[in-house]
């Protein structure tokens, strides 16, 4: 809301010197002709070009409720001093970028035209200046640029400084729990002791210490970091399984994350349910897809212990190693979660995340799901198809030497048949999930996985698929969202053409 500035008769002064730089030709709103008032005209004439006296007169008119008279006097002030702030505010003019505009509508029109012109140059407004559009989300989140010109969260920058200090002091990095060990304690590593809080403890005690969400083990692998509340042995296996998915994900997308993605493996279905659906959920997501099966992507997960909040979105799964009925599913679900973290790392939604952080992440705010997913370049079916492929279509990392390495895929093909086979490809590409229909949702995951499986392993002689896939990978490396979308649509058309071969590949 814009309010009139009421100027006291005892405190009226000319506009501040800082406003004198405003262009003399600044816009003014046309005034309706006020009724002739010889007395007012005489007072204006008597004041002449004395801005102070004219402002005193305008203030007196305002105090008497004579707003039209006050506007007439303010207009006279601007004839003498085009940059006078008091007069412009008295006329309800809008100040922007060194210039006054005669109305809010006029200013809004200028801003729209200005923004369009700047957008054509790849620039966007941030506070009082124009910056590259791609920089706005990071500036909004309070990030800074590192020495190489990349953006980093202040908390991560501080952590990097700490690591540099530890390295200089001779600390040893321990990938098995993502820690830095002081030189005097290095011998404890060989003894298989772990630092929990301020104490060094044996593995069984450390396992108990790390069973809660947030107090989890962190194990750094070749490609991924796993956060897990399972025992250390389970975390070690999770690290191994996740790293096995990496080559296929690189084959599919042709782009690798700049740093290790993290993913989360919880130790039971009850902990998984608390993480995704508790009140409040400890590892939240925005759409309710966590109920479909044993893994989900936590698109609403932030570390609120740092300022600004740090986005921690990741694939989440559970592996109950003590439940005979569920234990066998854990490796597949954690591979699914790792793949989700991979894809999000190469296709982030920083604008939606920045909007959430600036709007109050941690105060009940979650990313706008439509904005978050709408920002993605990679279509949903392909993202979830990649996760499904990692879960059940890739070569089996547990296959004994000499056995069929495609046992997982054979199982997946069988499950597809049981679920109704391959439906309409346009439905797979649309990828509309109803979490209340778990069987249909899981079957849609599997169909997307089949398409990815065909692209990677079943279309060796299909030149159209190969060409479309190569074009998609190239677009994803350097293209805009529009270019990636066009390439993805071309790949979809090639898959439609090859549908008979896809069905034959899967025995459907």
Buried (B, 14 or more C-beta within 10 A) or exposed (E): EEEEBEBEEEEBEBBEEEBBEBEEEBBBBEEEEBEEBEEBEEBBEEBEEEBEBBBBBBBBBBEEEBEBBBBBBBBBBBEBBBBBBBBBBBBBBBBEEEBBBBBEEBBEEBBEEBBEEBEEEEBBBBEEEBBEBEBBBBBBBBBEEEEEEEBBBBBBBEEEEEEEEBEEEEBBEBEBBBBBBEEEEEEBBEEEBBBBEEEBBEEEBBBEBBBEBEEBBBBBBEBBBBBBBBBBEBBBBBBBBBBBBBEBBBEBBBBEBEEBBBBBBBBBEEBBBBBBBEEEBBBBBBBBBBEBBBBBBBBBBBBEEBEBBBBBBBBBBBBBBEBEEBEEBBBBBBBBBBBBBBBBBBBBBBBBBBBBBBEEBBEEBBBBBEBBBEBBBBBBBBBBBBBBBBBBBBBBBEEEEEEEBBBBBBBBBEEBEEBEBBEEBEEBBEBEBEEEEEEBBBBBBBBBBBBBBBBBBBBEEBEBBBEBBEBBBBBBEEBEBEBBBBBBBBBBEBBEEBBEBBBEBBEE
